[in-house]
């Protein structure tokens, strides 16, 4: 679900 992928995508964007 979106709530499951949102934190993951945020990590890829801001953690990269």
DADAKA-V110119 format. One line per field, one symbol per residue. ss: DSSP state (h for helix, s for strand, l for the rest). burial: 1 if it has 16 or more other ideal C-beta (glycine too) atoms within 10 Angstrom, else 0. A space follows every 10 residues. Layout:
ss = ???
burial = ???
//
This chain:
ss = lhhhhhhhhh hhhhhl
burial = 0000000000 000000
//
